[in-house]
Amino acid sequence: MRYVTRALREIYTSLSAAGWIWVGLHTTGPQAPAAARRLTDPPAAHPEQLCPHIPLTRTERALQRRLMAPIGDKD
């Protein structure tokens, strides 16, 4: 009976770890949040570089305000 209990415990642990990996969580315990970082403009010659001569649309300005707001602020 001891071997069956040990085998079931190992199976449970393995399936639990596989499930947490599938969900995207880690079984090693809570981790510190990633350091907050500010978004910067793409480098020069990047395909997503903005054209300075074209003004932002209303939606783009709203998105820019939300992205530049400090983390934790809510609209």
NORDABEL-V217513 format. One record per residue. N is the residue number from 1. RES is the residue in one small letter. PHI is phi in degrees with one decimal (NA if undefined). D_CENTER is the distance of its C-alpha to the mean C-alpha in whole Angstrom. Layout:
n=N res=RES phi=PHI d_center=D_CENTER
n=N res=RES phi=PHI d_center=D_CENTER
This chain:
n=1 res=m phi=NA d_center=44
n=2 res=r phi=-62.7 d_center=42
n=3 res=y phi=-69.4 d_center=41
n=4 res=v phi=-65.2 d_center=40
n=5 res=t phi=-62.1 d_center=38
n=6 res=r phi=-65.5 d_center=36
n=7 res=a phi=-63.1 d_center=35
n=8 res=l phi=-64.7 d_center=34
n=9 res=r phi=-63.9 d_center=32
n=10 res=e phi=-65.7 d_center=30
n=11 res=i phi=-63.8 d_center=30
n=12 res=y phi=-60.7 d_center=28
n=13 res=t phi=-62.2 d_center=26
n=14 res=s phi=-65.2 d_center=25
n=15 res=l phi=-66.6 d_center=24
n=16 res=s phi=-63.5 d_center=22
n=17 res=a phi=-62.5 d_center=20
n=18 res=a phi=-63.4 d_center=20
n=19 res=g phi=-65.7 d_center=18
n=20 res=w phi=-65.1 d_center=16
n=21 res=i phi=-65.6 d_center=15
n=22 res=w phi=-63.9 d_center=15
n=23 res=v phi=-75.7 d_center=13
n=24 res=g phi=101.4 d_center=10
n=25 res=l phi=-108.1 d_center=11
n=26 res=h phi=-110.9 d_center=14
n=27 res=t phi=-91.1 d_center=17
n=28 res=t phi=-83.9 d_center=18
n=29 res=g phi=107.7 d_center=17
n=30 res=p phi=-66.8 d_center=15
n=31 res=q phi=-116.7 d_center=13
n=32 res=a phi=-67.6 d_center=13
n=33 res=p phi=-64.9 d_center=10
n=34 res=a phi=-64.0 d_center=9
n=35 res=a phi=-62.8 d_center=12
n=36 res=a phi=-69.0 d_center=11
n=37 res=r phi=-133.2 d_center=13
n=38 res=r phi=-84.5 d_center=15
n=39 res=l phi=-78.7 d_center=14
n=40 res=t phi=-121.1 d_center=18
n=41 res=d phi=-68.1 d_center=20
n=42 res=p phi=-64.7 d_center=20
n=43 res=p phi=-65.4 d_center=22
n=44 res=a phi=-57.9 d_center=26
n=45 res=a phi=69.7 d_center=27
n=46 res=h phi=-76.9 d_center=23
n=47 res=p phi=-61.7 d_center=23
n=48 res=e phi=-100.6 d_center=21
n=49 res=q phi=-65.3 d_center=23
n=50 res=l phi=-74.6 d_center=25
n=51 res=c phi=-86.1 d_center=29
n=52 res=p phi=-65.7 d_center=30
n=53 res=h phi=-85.5 d_center=33
n=54 res=i phi=-106.5 d_center=31
n=55 res=p phi=-70.2 d_center=30
n=56 res=l phi=-71.8 d_center=27
n=57 res=t phi=-76.6 d_center=27
n=58 res=r phi=-59.6 d_center=27
n=59 res=t phi=-65.2 d_center=24
n=60 res=e phi=-64.8 d_center=22
n=61 res=r phi=-65.1 d_center=24
n=62 res=a phi=-64.3 d_center=22
n=63 res=l phi=-65.3 d_center=19
n=64 res=q phi=-63.3 d_center=19
n=65 res=r phi=-62.6 d_center=20
n=66 res=r phi=-66.7 d_center=17
n=67 res=l phi=-72.2 d_center=15
n=68 res=m phi=-87.1 d_center=18
n=69 res=a phi=-69.4 d_center=18
n=70 res=p phi=-59.6 d_center=17
n=71 res=i phi=-64.1 d_center=14
n=72 res=g phi=103.4 d_center=15
n=73 res=d phi=-74.8 d_center=18
n=74 res=k phi=-118.2 d_center=18
n=75 res=d phi=-81.1 d_center=21
